[in-house]
């Protein structure tokens, strides 16, 4: 009834075919029908009295339906998020399960490459490499040099 009464003025529309009058208030889903404009208005007031708080209930129903649409959207987004997390989690789980095998394969390939490279070294290169790898720490080397 908020917009239909403005400063003591009732807002609505009359429609007629010449014999019957129909009166509808603004923002109210009810109409009154009568042989005269006054009869149509009286019928509308009687219908509104019979309906009670129908406009308020219709407004509450519209708000509830709008809220249901929002809830459906939220549920849909949560469902999509859960599916995405499941897919990502499955991929990560698979990667974690394969990680030891990948590390072992990389290590084996690296050792094979180093072994092949070492087999192609000349005896002189091997001796130099052994000297470099078996070189004493700097503290041990300085202690060895200080001894007579």
Secondary structure by P-SEA (a helix, b strand, c coil): cccccccccccccccccccbbbbbccccccccccccaaaaaaaaaaaaaaacaaaaaaaaaaaaaaaaaaaaaaaaaaaaaaaaaaaaaaaaaaaaaaaaaaaaaaaaaaaaaaaaaaaaccaaaaaaaaaaaacccaaaaaaaaacc
